[in-house]
Amino acid sequence: MRRLWRRLGRLLEQSRIVLPRRALASGDLRRGDRLQIGPAVFRVQGHLRFNSGPLAFRLEDLEGPKNGPVRLLEHQGTWTLVRGEGRVEVPVECVVRYPAGGT
């Protein structure tokens, strides 16, 4: 019993450091990666860098109806999801990446 109390005491005295998760950057995305944005899931099909600076990722909608191209635009740390004619600003914290090949 005494051993148990000592172990509990050591556990309580240990510091718990939780490092913040690094925000998703455009360089992290690779072809084949899956992205979850809200309830929707997409697959990255490719990317294109515009002369003006922004980077656009071509996405495939894995769950929804196919109603036009889906793009994810990144410009100076802001992300915009373009579905057909609609544009939605997406906080980078709301994008979850599942790497292709389990890496």
GROMACS elastic network, one bead per residue, 0.5 to 0.9 nm:
[ bonds ]
;  ai    aj funct       b0    kb
    1     4     6  0.51426   500
    1     5     6  0.65141   500
    1     6     6  0.88400   500
    2     5     6  0.51964   500
    2     6     6  0.63471   500
    2     7     6  0.87126   500
    3     6     6  0.51597   500
    3     7     6  0.62337   500
    3     8     6  0.86819   500
    4     7     6  0.51243   500
    4     8     6  0.61947   500
    4     9     6  0.85801   500
    5     8     6  0.50722   500
    5     9     6  0.60743   500
    5    10     6  0.86746   500
    6     9     6  0.50224   500
    6    10     6  0.62890   500
    6    11     6  0.87041   500
    7    10     6  0.51893   500
    7    11     6  0.62867   500
    7    12     6  0.87296   500
    8    11     6  0.50802   500
    8    12     6  0.62141   500
    8    13     6  0.86939   500
    9    12     6  0.52146   500
    9    13     6  0.63068   500
    9    14     6  0.88879   500
   10    13     6  0.51595   500
   10    14     6  0.63753   500
   11    14     6  0.54232   500
   11    15     6  0.86807   500
   12    15     6  0.80698   500
   19    22     6  0.88483   500
   20    23     6  0.88270   500
   21    24     6  0.88893   500
   22    25     6  0.85910   500
   23    92     6  0.66956   500
   23    93     6  0.66745   500
   24    27     6  0.83650   500
   24    28     6  0.66468   500
   24    29     6  0.83413   500
   24    92     6  0.63978   500
   24    93     6  0.75776   500
   24    95     6  0.75676   500
   24    96     6  0.81471   500
   24    97     6  0.79717   500
   25    28     6  0.54419   500
   25    29     6  0.74813   500
   25    74     6  0.88767   500
   25    77     6  0.77939   500
   25    92     6  0.83509   500
   26    29     6  0.57629   500
   26    55     6  0.76907   500
   26    57     6  0.89300   500
   26    74     6  0.69278   500
   26    77     6  0.85834   500
   27    30     6  0.78646   500
   28    97     6  0.87940   500
   29    32     6  0.87702   500
   29    33     6  0.66651   500
   29    34     6  0.89796   500
   29    44     6  0.76507   500
   29    57     6  0.86932   500
   29    97     6  0.78324   500
   29    99     6  0.79904   500
   30    33     6  0.56815   500
   30    44     6  0.68719   500
   30    45     6  0.83950   500
   30    46     6  0.75871   500
   30    47     6  0.85836   500
   30    99     6  0.76437   500
   30   100     6  0.76984   500
   31    34     6  0.87963   500
   31    43     6  0.78544   500
   31    44     6  0.51463   500
   31    45     6  0.53070   500
   31    46     6  0.54627   500
   31    47     6  0.80426   500
   31   100     6  0.76593   500
   32    43     6  0.58509   500
   32    44     6  0.52311   500
   32    45     6  0.61603   500
   32    46     6  0.82297   500
   32    99     6  0.75165   500
   32   100     6  0.52436   500
   32   101     6  0.83214   500
   33    42     6  0.83766   500
   33    43     6  0.57073   500
   33    44     6  0.54494   500
   33    45     6  0.82740   500
   33    97     6  0.68696   500
   33    98     6  0.58293   500
   33   101     6  0.82675   500
   34    41     6  0.68194   500
   34    42     6  0.55230   500
   34    44     6  0.62529   500
   34    96     6  0.82759   500
   34    97     6  0.59085   500
   34    98     6  0.50181   500
   34    99     6  0.63903   500
   34   100     6  0.69530   500
   35    40     6  0.82441   500
   35    41     6  0.56576   500
   35    42     6  0.51188   500
   35    43     6  0.61906   500
   35    44     6  0.74319   500
   35    59     6  0.88714   500
   35    95     6  0.65158   500
   35    96     6  0.55781   500
   35    98     6  0.61807   500
   35    99     6  0.85368   500
   36    39     6  0.67254   500
   36    40     6  0.57116   500
   36    42     6  0.63829   500
   36    43     6  0.89282   500
   36    94     6  0.80387   500
   36    95     6  0.57640   500
   36    96     6  0.50487   500
   36    97     6  0.65638   500
   36    98     6  0.80116   500
   37    40     6  0.54458   500
   37    41     6  0.64241   500
   37    42     6  0.79230   500
   37    90     6  0.80508   500
   37    94     6  0.60127   500
   37    96     6  0.66410   500
   38    41     6  0.80942   500
   38    94     6  0.65863   500
   38    95     6  0.74446   500
   38    96     6  0.87882   500
   40    61     6  0.76298   500
   40    62     6  0.78897   500
   40    63     6  0.67604   500
   40    64     6  0.75237   500
   41    60     6  0.85904   500
   41    61     6  0.63892   500
   41    62     6  0.57802   500
   41    63     6  0.64295   500
   41    64     6  0.85346   500
   42    59     6  0.59052   500
   42    60     6  0.53025   500
   42    62     6  0.53865   500
   42    63     6  0.78074   500
   42    70     6  0.89183   500
   43    58     6  0.85292   500
   43    59     6  0.54659   500
   43    60     6  0.50587   500
   43    61     6  0.67449   500
   43    62     6  0.69185   500
   44    47     6  0.80313   500
   44    57     6  0.67344   500
   44    58     6  0.60992   500
   44    60     6  0.64887   500
   45    57     6  0.73992   500
   45    58     6  0.54442   500
   45    59     6  0.54909   500
   45    60     6  0.66238   500
   46    56     6  0.85515   500
   46    57     6  0.57806   500
   46    58     6  0.53000   500
   46    59     6  0.73972   500
   47    55     6  0.70661   500
   47    56     6  0.55336   500
   47    58     6  0.58371   500
   47    59     6  0.88943   500
   48    54     6  0.87025   500
   48    55     6  0.58696   500
   48    56     6  0.52318   500
   48    57     6  0.64253   500
   48    58     6  0.80318   500
   49    52     6  0.83648   500
   49    53     6  0.67464   500
   49    54     6  0.61570   500
   49    56     6  0.62829   500
   49    57     6  0.87959   500
   50    53     6  0.54708   500
   50    54     6  0.56626   500
   50    55     6  0.62143   500
   50    56     6  0.77028   500
   51    54     6  0.77314   500
   53    75     6  0.69929   500
   53    76     6  0.85189   500
   54    73     6  0.67724   500
   54    74     6  0.56501   500
   54    76     6  0.75013   500
   55    72     6  0.83051   500
   55    73     6  0.57714   500
   55    74     6  0.52205   500
   55    75     6  0.65157   500
   56    71     6  0.63943   500
   56    72     6  0.56186   500
   56    74     6  0.63241   500
   56    75     6  0.87794   500
   57    70     6  0.85089   500
   57    71     6  0.55146   500
   57    72     6  0.50293   500
   57    73     6  0.63401   500
   57    74     6  0.82733   500
   58    69     6  0.77267   500
   58    70     6  0.62436   500
   58    72     6  0.66812   500
   58    73     6  0.89387   500
   59    69     6  0.76545   500
   59    70     6  0.53226   500
   59    71     6  0.56330   500
   59    72     6  0.71367   500
   60    66     6  0.86983   500
   60    69     6  0.79071   500
   60    70     6  0.66192   500
   60    71     6  0.86383   500
   61    64     6  0.59279   500
   61    65     6  0.76050   500
   61    66     6  0.70908   500
   61    69     6  0.88407   500
   61    70     6  0.71882   500
   62    65     6  0.85704   500
   63    66     6  0.89926   500
   64    67     6  0.85402   500
   65    68     6  0.89898   500
   66    69     6  0.78370   500
   67    70     6  0.86656   500
   67    83     6  0.77673   500
   67    84     6  0.64353   500
   68    83     6  0.67300   500
   68    85     6  0.83644   500
   69    82     6  0.79138   500
   69    83     6  0.61892   500
   69    84     6  0.57464   500
   70    81     6  0.73451   500
   70    82     6  0.55892   500
   70    84     6  0.65779   500
   71    80     6  0.81076   500
   71    81     6  0.58906   500
   71    82     6  0.50027   500
   71    83     6  0.66447   500
   71    84     6  0.87939   500
   72    79     6  0.67506   500
   72    80     6  0.56653   500
   72    82     6  0.61900   500
   72    83     6  0.88382   500
   73    78     6  0.80624   500
   73    79     6  0.55329   500
   73    80     6  0.50441   500
   73    81     6  0.64250   500
   73    82     6  0.76379   500
   74    77     6  0.63978   500
   74    78     6  0.56304   500
   74    80     6  0.65986   500
   75    78     6  0.54329   500
   75    79     6  0.66953   500
   75    80     6  0.85636   500
   76    79     6  0.85551   500
   77    92     6  0.81086   500
   78    89     6  0.76513   500
   78    90     6  0.75606   500
   78    91     6  0.72550   500
   78    92     6  0.73382   500
   79    88     6  0.85698   500
   79    89     6  0.60048   500
   79    90     6  0.53551   500
   79    91     6  0.66410   500
   79    92     6  0.66168   500
   80    87     6  0.65122   500
   80    88     6  0.55335   500
   80    90     6  0.55687   500
   80    91     6  0.85509   500
   81    86     6  0.81388   500
   81    87     6  0.56874   500
   81    88     6  0.52019   500
   81    89     6  0.63835   500
   81    90     6  0.66319   500
   82    85     6  0.69825   500
   82    86     6  0.57253   500
   82    88     6  0.65736   500
   82    89     6  0.89244   500
   83    86     6  0.52991   500
   83    87     6  0.65303   500
   83    88     6  0.84688   500
   84    87     6  0.82262   500
   90    93     6  0.82828   500
   90    94     6  0.68238   500
   90    95     6  0.77529   500
   91    94     6  0.55183   500
   91    95     6  0.73761   500
   92    95     6  0.54864   500
   92    96     6  0.85878   500
   93    96     6  0.76538   500
   98   102     6  0.75733   500
   98   103     6  0.85237   500
   99   102     6  0.56430   500
   99   103     6  0.56710   500
  100   103     6  0.66163   500
